[in-house]
Amino acid sequence: IDTTTAGGRLIFHVNAAFAEFQRAMTAERTKLGISARRTSGEKWGAHPKLTDKQVALAVEALEKRLRDPAKGRSVVELSRRFRVDPVTLRNAVVRATGGRKLWPPGPHSLPHERAAARRAGIMKPKKKR
């Protein structure tokens, strides 16, 4: 298309208008489909990586480990067992426990979380210099 001529510019703008129209129609149909699925109550989206049973087992193992570090399993061990990323497992556990974290804070945790864990006996006390 030669856009230096009036006819070329017309063809270019007509093609652009059709492309914009197609894009708008696709977006409209997508929104209608999503709203139809929501009203029907049908679940949609990505399937959960962990079953409710797996999350319950993880919560139980992590609670056991909090009570006695020699028992239970760590987040990393459980995530390997269930073949998911540790972050996925942590998110599922936090959701299942109503926001409770069942593992000791790491080095990148907030200072007040580490202090609370030390008071609760979950973390070792700070070494004095």
N, C-alpha and C positions, 0 to 999 in steps of 0.2 A: 504494500500500500504506500503510495506516494503522498505523504502528509503535507507536502508543500502546495498541493492544489486543493481547491475547494471540494472537489469530488472525493479526493483521498481522505480529507478531514471528515467529511460526512460519513463515509464508510467506517472509518476508525471510531467515530463517536457512536454510530449505530451498533457496532460490535461491542463496544464498552457498555452500552445501555443494556444489551441482551445479557451480557455476562453479569452485570449487577442485578438484573431481574432474576436470573437463574439462582444466584447466590441468596437473594432474599427469599425465593420460593423454597430452597433447600432448608434454610434456617426456620422458616415458618412451619414446614412439615415436621422438622425435628422437634420443635417446641410442642406441636400438637400431639406427636407420638409420646413424648415424655409425660405430658399432662394426662393423656389417656391411660397410660400405665399407672400413674399415681392414683387416679380415681378408681381404677379397677383393683387397687391394692396389691398388684403383682410386684414382686421384688425385682429390682433391676440394678445393674452395676456390677462391679467386680465381686466374685464369690469370696467369702472369707477364707483366709489361708489356714486358720485354725478352727477346729470344731469346738463346741461348748465343752465337750468332755476333755479335750486336750487342754483347754484353758483352765478347767477345774483341777486337772492333775498338776498343771504348772503352779497354780496358786497354792495347792496343798504342799508341793515340794518346796516352794520358796518360803512358805510359812514355817515349815519344818526346819529349813536351813537357818531362818532367823532365830528360832528358839535354840538350836544347837548346830553350830557351823559344821560339825563333823557329819551330821545327817543331812538329808535333802540333797538338792542339786542346784547348781548355779544357773543363771540365766543363759550363759553360753552353752552349758551342757544340755539344757532343755531345748534350746533353739536348734542345736545340732540334732537332737533326738527327733524333733518334729519337723526338721528340714525347712526352717524359716529363719529369717534374719533376726538377730537378738532384739532389734528395735521393734519389729513386728510383735514379738512375744511380750516385750515390756508394755507396749501400747495396749495389747489385749488384756494383760493382767491389770493394768491401771483402770481400764474400762470396767472390768469384771469386779474389781474391789472398790469401786466408787472413788477412785483417785488415790488410793493408798499405794505406796511403793514398797515392795516386799524384798528389797535388796539394799545392801549398804551403799551409801553415796560414794561416788568415785572421786578422783582428783579434780574433775571439772565441775563438781556439784557446787551449789551455793554454800558459803561458809556456815550459815545457820543450820543447813541440813547436816553438814559434817559434825557440827557441835552437838546437835540433837542426837545423832547416831553414837557419838562418844558417850554421852550421858546415859543412853539406853544400853550401852555395852555392846553395840553392834560393831563399832569400829574401835581399833586400839587407840589408847590415849596418845596425844602428841608427845613426841620426844622432846625433852628439855635440852637446850644447848648449853 
